[in-house]
Amino acid sequence: LLNEASRKGSYALFLVDRVALVDQTSATLDSYGIHHGVVQGGHPRWEPRANVQVCSIQTLQRRALPRVPDLICYDECHVRFAATMRYMASLPDCVRVGLTATPFSKGMAEDWDRAVNVRTTRSLIDDGHLVEPTIYVARSPDDAQLSLAGNGEFSDASASAAGIEIAGDVVAEWVAKTEQHFGGPVKTIVFAATVEHGRELCEAFGAAGHNFQQISYLDRDDDERRAKIEEFRKPDSLIQGLVSCGVLTRGFDVTDVMCGISCRPYRKSLSSHMQEIGRVMRPHGEGKRALWLCHSGNVERFAADMFSVWEHGAGELDAASKQDSKPREREKGEREKVVCPECSGALRAGLRAEICADPRAVWE
C-alpha cells in the first residue's frame, strides 16, 4: 500500500506509538526501497514533502504537515491515543488501515469498520513465519503480595517490590534454562514492572557476569537509547539482554532474540502478555528456537485465552475488545491445566504431562 501510494504521488503516513519503533520501521521501508521521511523529534530524516512518512504519533500531535494524507496505516492500533483518533476522524476521505495482533482495547469497535483476521498465529507458526516458544512457568510473586490499582490491574509499586525479591531467582532460572536449551547465554529481552525493578534486575544479571541494559519510558536521551538498541541489534552485541520498562512491549523486533523473561504481572491485559511474548517469536535463519520464562504468573492467568486466539484468531471487534476488561485470577486447580508438574513447561489443553520429559518436546 505504501509503495503504491508513493508510486502514484499520494501522501501516506505510517503511524507508530513508540520512539523505539521509528528507526525500525524506517529501516524496514529502506529494505523495500520505499523513499520516505520521518516525523519524530529532531530526526535527521525529516523530509515532510516525501510521499511516505513514518510518524511518531506524539510528534504528529505537535507538528503540521504540508499535505493532507490520502492513506494512513496505524501500527499497533489497539493503542488508542485520543489525539490520534481525533486526527484520523478529521480526515473522512483518507483511507485508514489499522494493524495489530491484539485488537482487545475497549472502544476499538467504534474506531474501525471491521476486523480482517488474515491469518491465525497457529497457521503462521505452522508455515514457519513465526516461532512458537518453549514456555516455562518459574517462581513468581504470590498474588497476595500484589495490590490493585484503580484500573483493576496490579499496582506498579507492589509488582516492583515483589519482583525485586525474586531477582536472584530470575537470573538463576535464565542461566539454567539457556544452558539447557542453547548451551549458554543467548540474546534476551526482560519485561520489568518499574524502572527501579529493571535497575535491580540489571544489577543482578551484572553481579552474575552478564551485561544487561535497561530501556525505559523515563529515558531522556534519545541518542543513548538509540545507541543501546543499535548495539543490541548487532549479531555479536556486547549487550546480552535489554530490560524494558514500558518501551519494548509492542512491535519491537530483533529477530535473533532467543529468550524472553516476563517479570511484570498483569491481571486483565491479555494484549500486554501476548505482545510481550511476541518479541521472541520472529524467525531468524533456519531452525531458530525460542524460550519464554514466566516469573509473573501471566502464563497461568492468560494461557487458555492466548492459545484460543492463536488457534482461532481474535474474532469480531465488538467481542475481541472485551478481552482486556476481565480479570484473570490464579485460582486453585488452574495451574494444573496449563503447567506440567514434571518440568514446569506450559501445556496446551489436552496434552499429557508425560511428553514434557524432553524439554524440546513441550509443544509436540
C-alpha positions as CSV (number, residue, x, y, z in Angstrom):
1,L,0.0,0.0,0.0
2,L,2.8,2.4,0.9
3,N,4.7,1.6,-2.2
4,E,1.6,2.1,-4.4
5,A,0.9,5.4,-2.7
6,S,4.5,6.6,-3.3
7,R,4.3,5.5,-6.9
8,K,1.1,7.4,-7.5
9,G,2.2,10.5,-5.7
10,S,-0.3,10.1,-2.9
11,Y,0.6,11.2,0.6
12,A,0.8,8.3,3.1
13,L,1.5,8.1,6.8
14,F,2.7,5.1,8.7
15,L,2.0,5.8,12.4
16,V,3.9,4.3,15.3
17,D,3.4,4.8,19.0
18,R,6.9,4.3,20.3
19,V,10.1,6.2,19.5
20,A,11.9,2.8,19.5
21,L,9.8,1.8,16.5
22,V,10.6,4.8,14.3
23,D,14.0,3.7,13.2
24,Q,13.0,0.1,13.0
25,T,10.1,1.0,10.6
26,S,12.3,3.3,8.7
27,A,14.9,0.6,8.2
28,T,12.2,-1.8,7.0
29,L,10.9,0.7,4.4
30,D,14.6,1.2,3.3
31,S,14.9,-2.6,2.8
32,Y,11.9,-2.4,0.4
33,G,13.3,0.6,-1.4
34,I,10.4,2.9,-0.3
35,H,11.6,6.5,-0.1
36,H,10.2,8.3,3.0
37,G,10.7,11.0,5.6
38,V,10.5,10.7,9.3
39,V,8.3,12.8,11.7
40,Q,9.9,12.4,15.1
41,G,11.6,15.0,17.3
42,G,14.7,16.3,15.6
43,H,15.1,13.2,13.5
44,P,17.8,13.6,10.7
45,R,15.4,12.1,8.1
46,W,12.9,14.9,8.4
47,E,11.6,15.3,4.8
48,P,7.9,16.3,5.1
49,R,7.2,16.5,1.4
50,A,8.2,12.9,0.6
51,N,5.2,10.9,-0.4
52,V,5.6,8.4,2.5
53,Q,6.1,9.5,6.2
54,V,7.0,7.4,9.2
55,C,5.4,9.3,12.1
56,S,5.7,9.1,15.8
57,I,2.2,9.9,16.9
58,Q,3.5,12.0,19.8
59,T,5.3,14.3,17.4
60,L,2.5,14.3,14.9
61,Q,0.3,15.9,17.6
62,R,2.6,18.9,17.7
63,R,3.7,19.3,14.1
64,A,1.8,20.4,10.9
65,L,2.4,18.5,7.7
66,P,2.4,20.2,4.3
67,R,-0.2,17.8,2.7
68,V,-3.4,16.1,3.7
69,P,-2.8,12.3,3.8
70,D,-4.6,10.0,1.4
71,L,-3.6,6.9,3.3
72,I,-2.9,6.2,7.0
73,C,-1.5,2.9,8.2
74,Y,-1.7,2.9,12.0
75,D,0.6,0.3,13.6
76,E,-0.3,-1.2,17.0
77,C,-3.7,0.4,16.5
78,H,-5.0,-1.1,19.8
79,V,-3.2,1.8,21.4
80,R,-6.0,4.4,21.3
81,F,-4.3,7.7,21.7
82,A,-7.2,10.3,21.8
83,A,-5.3,12.9,19.7
84,T,-4.5,10.3,17.1
85,M,-8.1,9.1,16.9
86,R,-9.4,12.7,16.6
87,Y,-6.8,13.4,13.8
88,M,-7.9,10.4,11.8
89,A,-11.6,11.2,12.4
90,S,-11.0,14.6,10.9
91,L,-10.0,13.0,7.6
92,P,-13.1,11.4,6.2
93,D,-11.7,11.0,2.7
94,C,-8.5,9.3,3.9
95,V,-8.2,5.5,3.8
96,R,-7.3,4.3,7.2
97,V,-5.9,0.8,7.9
98,G,-5.1,-0.4,11.5
99,L,-2.6,-3.1,12.2
100,T,-2.5,-5.2,15.4
101,A,-2.1,-8.7,16.7
102,T,-4.2,-7.8,19.8
103,P,-7.4,-5.9,18.9
104,F,-8.6,-6.0,22.5
105,S,-8.8,-2.4,23.6
106,K,-12.1,-1.2,24.7
107,G,-13.8,1.1,22.1
108,M,-11.9,-0.3,19.1
109,A,-15.2,-1.4,17.5
110,E,-16.1,2.3,17.4
111,D,-12.9,3.3,15.7
112,W,-12.8,0.7,12.8
113,D,-15.4,-0.7,10.4
114,R,-14.4,-4.3,11.0
115,A,-11.5,-6.7,11.7
116,V,-9.9,-8.7,9.0
117,N,-8.3,-11.8,10.5
118,V,-5.9,-12.5,7.7
119,R,-4.0,-15.5,9.3
120,T,-4.1,-17.2,12.6
121,T,-1.0,-17.3,14.7
122,R,-1.1,-21.1,14.6
123,S,-1.0,-21.1,10.8
124,L,1.9,-18.6,10.8
125,I,3.8,-20.9,13.2
126,D,3.0,-24.0,11.1
127,D,4.2,-22.3,7.9
128,G,7.4,-21.1,9.6
129,H,6.6,-17.4,9.7
130,L,6.6,-17.4,13.5
131,V,8.5,-19.5,16.0
132,E,6.5,-21.0,18.9
133,P,8.5,-20.6,22.1
134,T,9.0,-23.2,24.7
135,I,7.4,-21.7,27.8
136,Y,8.4,-22.4,31.4
137,V,6.4,-21.2,34.5
138,A,9.1,-20.3,37.0
139,R,9.0,-18.7,40.5
140,S,6.7,-15.7,40.6
141,P,5.3,-13.4,43.4
142,D,2.2,-14.6,45.2
143,D,-0.9,-12.8,44.3
144,A,-1.3,-11.9,47.9
145,Q,1.8,-9.7,47.5
146,L,0.1,-7.7,44.7
147,S,-2.3,-4.8,45.4
148,L,-4.7,-3.4,42.8
149,A,-4.5,0.0,41.1
150,G,-7.6,2.0,40.2
151,N,-7.9,0.4,36.8
152,G,-8.1,-3.1,38.3
153,E,-4.6,-4.0,37.2
154,F,-1.8,-4.9,39.7
155,S,-0.2,-1.7,41.0
156,D,3.3,-0.9,39.7
157,A,4.6,-0.4,43.2
158,S,3.5,-3.8,44.5
159,A,4.7,-5.6,41.4
160,S,8.0,-3.9,41.6
161,A,8.6,-4.7,45.3
162,A,7.5,-8.3,44.9
163,G,9.6,-8.7,41.7
164,I,12.7,-7.3,43.3
165,E,12.5,-10.1,46.0
166,I,13.0,-12.8,43.3
167,A,15.5,-11.0,41.1
168,G,18.1,-13.7,42.0
169,D,15.7,-16.4,41.0
170,V,15.2,-14.8,37.6
171,V,18.9,-14.8,36.9
172,A,19.4,-18.4,38.2
173,E,16.5,-19.6,36.0
174,W,17.9,-17.8,32.9
175,V,21.3,-19.3,33.4
176,A,20.0,-22.8,33.9
177,K,17.4,-22.8,31.1
178,T,19.6,-21.1,28.5
179,E,22.4,-23.6,29.3
180,Q,19.9,-26.5,29.0
181,H,18.4,-25.3,25.7
182,F,21.2,-23.5,23.9
183,G,24.4,-24.4,25.7
184,G,24.8,-21.0,27.2
185,P,23.6,-17.4,27.3
186,V,21.6,-16.1,24.4
187,K,20.2,-12.7,23.4
188,T,17.3,-11.8,25.8
189,I,14.6,-9.3,26.5
190,V,13.2,-8.9,30.0
191,F,10.0,-7.1,30.9
192,A,10.1,-5.3,34.2
193,A,7.3,-3.6,36.3
194,T,9.1,-0.3,37.0
195,V,12.4,1.4,36.4
196,E,13.5,0.6,39.9
197,H,12.7,-3.1,39.3
198,G,14.5,-3.0,36.0
199,R,17.6,-1.5,37.6
200,E,17.6,-4.2,40.2
201,L,17.4,-6.9,37.5
202,C,20.3,-5.3,35.6
203,E,22.4,-5.3,38.7
204,A,21.5,-8.9,39.5
205,F,22.5,-10.0,36.0
206,G,25.6,-7.9,36.2
207,A,26.6,-9.5,39.5
208,A,26.5,-12.8,37.7
209,G,28.8,-11.5,35.0
210,H,26.2,-10.7,32.3
211,N,25.7,-7.3,30.5
212,F,22.0,-6.4,30.7
213,Q,21.0,-2.7,30.0
214,Q,17.7,-1.0,30.7
215,I,15.5,0.9,28.3
216,S,12.6,2.8,29.9
217,Y,9.9,5.3,29.2
218,L,11.8,7.7,31.5
219,D,14.8,7.8,29.2
220,R,15.6,11.4,28.4
221,D,18.4,10.9,26.0
222,D,17.2,9.6,22.6
223,D,20.7,9.2,21.3
224,E,21.7,7.0,24.3
225,R,18.6,4.8,23.9
226,R,19.2,4.6,20.1
227,A,22.8,3.5,20.7
228,K,21.8,0.7,23.1
229,I,19.2,-0.6,20.6
230,E,21.7,-0.4,17.7
231,E,24.3,-2.3,19.7
232,F,21.7,-4.9,20.8
233,R,20.7,-5.5,17.1
234,K,24.3,-6.5,16.2
235,P,24.8,-10.2,15.8
236,D,27.8,-10.0,18.1
237,S,26.3,-7.5,20.5
238,L,28.1,-6.7,23.7
239,I,24.7,-6.4,25.4
240,Q,23.3,-9.8,26.2
241,G,19.9,-8.5,27.4
242,L,17.7,-5.5,27.3
243,V,15.4,-4.8,30.3
244,S,12.3,-3.0,29.2
245,C,10.1,-0.8,31.3
246,G,7.1,0.3,29.2
247,V,9.0,0.6,26.0
248,L,9.7,-2.6,24.0
249,T,6.4,-4.4,24.7
250,R,4.8,-3.7,21.3
251,G,6.2,-4.1,17.8
252,F,9.9,-4.2,18.7
253,D,11.7,-6.8,16.5
254,V,15.2,-8.1,16.9
255,T,14.9,-11.4,15.2
256,D,17.8,-13.1,16.9
257,V,16.3,-12.7,20.4
258,M,16.1,-16.3,21.6
259,C,14.8,-15.7,25.2
260,G,12.1,-13.6,26.8
261,I,11.6,-13.1,30.5
262,S,8.2,-12.0,31.9
263,C,8.6,-10.1,35.2
264,R,5.7,-7.8,35.1
265,P,2.4,-9.3,36.2
266,Y,-0.9,-8.4,34.6
267,R,-4.4,-9.2,35.9
268,K,-6.5,-8.1,32.9
269,S,-4.3,-7.2,30.0
270,L,-4.2,-10.2,27.7
271,S,-2.9,-7.9,25.0
272,S,0.2,-6.9,27.0
273,H,1.0,-10.5,27.7
274,M,0.6,-11.5,24.1
275,Q,2.6,-8.5,22.8
276,E,5.5,-9.3,25.1
277,I,5.7,-13.0,24.2
278,G,5.6,-12.0,20.5
279,R,9.1,-10.4,20.9
280,V,10.7,-13.8,20.8
281,M,8.6,-15.3,18.0
282,R,10.2,-13.8,14.9
283,P,12.1,-16.3,12.8
284,H,15.8,-15.9,12.3
285,G,17.5,-18.2,9.8
286,E,16.9,-21.9,9.8
287,G,15.8,-23.7,12.9
288,K,15.5,-20.9,15.4
289,R,14.3,-22.0,18.8
290,A,12.9,-19.6,21.4
291,L,12.4,-19.7,25.1
292,W,9.9,-17.9,27.4
293,L,10.5,-17.8,31.2
294,C,7.5,-16.6,33.2
295,H,8.3,-15.0,36.5
296,S,5.0,-13.1,36.6
297,G,2.2,-15.6,36.8
298,N,0.9,-14.4,33.5
299,V,1.0,-17.8,31.7
300,E,-1.2,-19.2,34.4
301,R,-3.6,-16.3,34.1
302,F,-3.7,-16.0,30.3
303,A,-2.6,-19.3,28.7
304,A,-6.1,-20.5,27.8
305,D,-7.2,-17.2,26.2
306,M,-3.8,-16.8,24.4
307,F,-3.9,-20.3,22.9
308,S,-7.5,-19.7,21.8
309,V,-6.5,-16.5,19.9
310,W,-3.5,-18.3,18.4
311,E,-5.8,-21.1,17.2
312,H,-8.9,-19.2,16.1
313,G,-8.0,-15.6,15.7
314,A,-9.2,-12.6,17.6
315,G,-12.8,-12.7,16.1
316,E,-15.1,-9.7,15.7
317,L,-14.1,-6.4,17.2
318,D,-17.0,-6.0,19.5
319,A,-16.2,-9.3,21.2
320,A,-12.4,-9.0,21.0
321,S,-12.4,-5.6,22.6
322,K,-13.7,-7.2,25.8
323,Q,-10.6,-9.4,26.2
324,D,-8.7,-6.8,28.2
325,S,-11.5,-6.0,30.6
326,K,-12.0,-9.2,32.5
327,P,-9.7,-10.1,35.5
328,R,-7.9,-13.4,35.4
329,E,-7.1,-15.0,38.7
330,R,-4.7,-17.7,39.6
331,E,-7.2,-20.0,41.3
332,K,-6.6,-23.4,42.8
333,G,-6.6,-26.0,40.2
334,E,-5.8,-23.6,37.3
335,R,-2.1,-24.2,37.3
336,E,-2.6,-28.0,36.6
337,K,-4.4,-27.1,33.4
338,V,-1.5,-25.2,31.8
339,V,1.7,-26.3,33.6
340,C,3.4,-29.7,33.5
341,P,4.1,-30.9,37.1
342,E,7.3,-32.6,36.0
343,C,9.2,-29.9,34.1
344,S,7.1,-26.7,34.7
345,G,6.7,-26.4,31.0
346,A,3.4,-24.8,29.8
347,L,0.9,-27.1,28.2
348,R,-1.8,-26.6,25.6
349,A,-5.2,-28.0,26.6
350,G,-5.3,-31.8,26.1
351,L,-1.6,-32.5,26.1
352,R,-0.3,-35.2,28.5
353,A,2.3,-34.2,31.0
354,E,4.5,-37.2,30.1
355,I,5.6,-35.6,26.8
356,C,7.5,-32.9,28.8
357,A,10.2,-35.2,29.9
358,D,12.2,-33.9,27.0
359,P,12.0,-30.1,27.2
360,R,12.4,-29.7,23.5
361,A,9.1,-31.7,23.1
362,V,6.9,-29.4,25.3
363,W,4.8,-28.4,22.3
364,E,5.0,-31.6,20.2
